[in-house]
Amino acid sequence: MSLNEIIPAAWRKPTYVVYALIGVALGAIATAYGPDNIPEWHAVTTNVVLYVGGAFGLTAAANTIVTRSADSDGAEEIAPDDADDVPLDEDSEYEDEALAAEVDATPAPDGYEPRH
């Protein structure tokens, strides 16, 4: 059973926000009471929230899909910070040797297929 079956995607973000607000409220209450005067109900509630939070966060992380976007239509071209590190020849072009030194020659893993 996945998180998608337990909590629909449309409900997850509000659920995370509510959980975060509960944590902030518990922290504010603890600060207001001071370190020596925290009521017992607060200690019990904080322990329960912390316990549930670990399972909640691990389940959410396990069900997170990470994708990379190759869409660069709206991307702004930015000059690299290290542009001065690569020597230029007389025609103001990069020397091939300097660029070749930066190429990663590590072979692709077995079964690798580019997605473009």
Sequence and secondary structure as in RCSB ss.txt:
>XXXX:A:sequence
MSLNEIIPAAWRKPTYVVYALIGVALGAIATAYGPDNIPEWHAVTTNVVLYVGGAFGLTAAANTIVTRSADSDGA
EEIAPDDADDVPLDEDSEYEDEALAAEVDATPAPDGYEPRH
>XXXX:A:secstr
  HHHHS HHHHHHHHHHHHHHHHHHHHHHHHH TT   HHHHHHHHHHHHHHHHHHHHHHHT         TT 
     TTGGGS B TTS B HHHHHTT       TT     
